[in-house]
């Protein structure tokens, strides 16, 4: 599992981005609609930061900032650690563990091309788990 390439993980991924002058409220609404826990903050197609659910909670709510007027530039994580899409996913997991974060922007030729998260570690394994549960339910129905 950790040897899967990041490129393979992000192959069909939709990338969520927003400019740094986006308000926290706008970003949170975008993240909710897209069902993403983080978005990449870009300027002229280049990564300048990352904004996560954790940032919204710790840097906005806990600090009593107004999400209507606070911009991503004020509360994002600037210059986040990044990874190349040809690296193994295990390397990204190690970065997350060592750095205490859950999302890593994927950069190729100085441009964001996706993002991996700790949740991606569950991908194939979670699918196998769900299939096994469904098979057990089906057997239970047959046996009755």
Buried (B, 14 or more C-beta within 10 A) or exposed (E): EEEBBBBEBBEEEEBBBBBBEBBBBBBBEBBEEEEBBBBBBBEEEEBBBBBBBBBBEEBBEEEEBEBEEBBBBEBBBEEBBBBBBEBBBBBBBEBBEEEEBBBBBBBBEEEBBBBBBBEBBEBEEEEEEEEEEEEEEEEEEEEE
